[in-house]
Amino acid sequence: MKKFKRLLSVLLIVSFSGVSMVQNVQAAMVSTEQVAQAAAVQQAGDSHARLNDMLARTEVQAELQRYGLTEDQARERIAALTDEEAAALVKQVDDAPAGGIIGAILLVFFVLLLTDILGLTKVFPFTRSIR
């Protein structure tokens, strides 16, 4: 019982000493316009940074050289974009299909292959029907 009282008293001393270290905090209301403006500023910086990151990829640089642009010229053009233009360009890149036409061709190939295996069609000579 003596150990329990000692442990309890140590726990209480630590708990009460932690209460005395409370910091004062002040809160204020933030308007919707302030939040929207801060988000727009952050998104604008993110858009330019994402475009510069995309520019660092080797395949992008190869395409730019194919069109006769150097990396420095492209970086200057990215820096000249307004925040809205940069955000729109990033959105357009994000919305673009990743695989393009190759993905659609592979999908059609696998559908035809599956129907050949199921015996519904006979398109490929190298498949055997399960029927």
N, C-alpha and C positions, 0 to 999 in steps of 0.2 A: 504494500500500500504506500510505503514511503517513496518508492521509485516512481509510482504513478503520480503522486503529488508533485514530485520534483519535475517530472516530464511535463505535467500540466502547467506548472508555474513557468517553465522555460518557454513553452508554446505561447502562453498568454503574454509574456514579456516581449517576445518577438512580434506577436500580432499587434500589440499596442504601440510598439515603437514604429511599426510600419504605418500606422494611422497618422502619426505626427508628420510624415513626409508627403502629405498630400499637396499637390501643386494647384494653383489657381488657374483656371482656364476661362477665357471669355469667348462667347459665341456671338455671331451676328448673322443677320439674314443676308442671303445672296440672291440677287435677282436672276431671273431666267435669262435675261439678256447678257449678263456677265458670264454665266455658265456657257451659253451658246457661243459667245465671243471667244472665250478661252478654248473651247473645243475646236472652233474653226481655226484658231491660230496654231494649235497643236497638230490638227489634221493637215494644215497647209505645209508645215515643216516636215511632217511624215511623208507627204506626197512627193515633195522634192527629193527627200532622202531615198524613198523607194525607187524613184526614177533613176537616180544616180547609182543605186545598187544594181538595177537592171542593166545599166550601161556598162557595168564592170564585167558582165558575162562575156565570154569569148565569142559565142555564137552571135550575140547582138553586135559586137564590134565588127565581126566579119560581114554582117549584113550592112552595117553602116559604111564600111569600106567599099562594099559592092555598089552602094549608091553614091560614093564619092565624098563621104563625110569623114572627118577625123574625129577622134574621141574628144579632143579639146573643143571643136566646133559644136559637137553635140552637147557637151557640158554647158557651153555658153548659151545654147538655145534653151536648155532646161532651166538655167538660172533666169532667163528672160521671161519664162512663163509666169503668168499671174497665178495666184493660189487656186483660183477656181479652175483655170485651164489645167493645172497640174493634177488637181483632184479628179477632174473629168477624164484625163488621160489614164490615170491609175485605175479608175473605175472601168474604163473601156478595156484595159489589159486584163483586169480581174474577171470581167464578164466574157472574155473571148474563150472559145472552146480550146481545151488543152491539146487534144489530139488532132483536131481538124478533120480532114477527109480520111486520114489513115485509120482513125478510130471507127468511123462508119464502115469502112471496107472490112476491117477485122470483125465487126459485129455481124455483117452480112455473111462473111465466110463461116463464122462459128455457127450461125443459125442454119445455113445450108448443110454444114457438116453434121450437125445434130439431127436434122431431118433425114439425111442419108443413113445415118446409123439406126434411126428408128424405122427405116424402111418406107418413109412417106415420099421421098424423092430419090432420084438416082442421078446426081450431078457429078460426083467425083468417082472415078473408077477405082480408087485405092481404098474405098470403104466397103465394109461388109454389113449387110442388114442383120438386125437381131431377129427378124421374122423368119 
